[in-house]
Amino acid sequence: MIAMTRLNGTELIINALLIESIEEVPDTLITLTTGKKIVALESAAEITSRIQHYLRQIGLVAAGTRMEQTEGPSS
């Protein structure tokens, strides 16, 4: 889960695994896999950074990195 701020200043916690896309149009528009759209104060870069941090916390990024390291180059 990651925290963000709505345009009215209220905090919102969303499941980072449900994020389908992030656009800056000019406000940051987050589209979830459910079709719901959320407008946030944070930039797309800040949200992406929070997602990466969250994925590291739960071990998804590390698992993918270890898999690449153990598989070696493709033949």
C-alpha positions, 0 to 999 in steps of 0.5 A: 500500500502507498500513501498519496494526497488528493487534490483537496489535501486528504490522504489516500492509501491505495494498493500499489499492485492495482495501479495500471497507469499514471499520467500527468495531464496536468494533474497526476491521474492514476488509473487502477485495474478496476477502472477507478481513476484517482487524481493526486497531488504527487508527481508521477515520478514520486508515485513511481518511486513509492511503488518501487519502494513498496515492491522492495519492501514486500520482496517482489523486486528482489525476487525478480533480480535474483531470478535474473542473476541465477538464470544467466544469459539467454542462449 
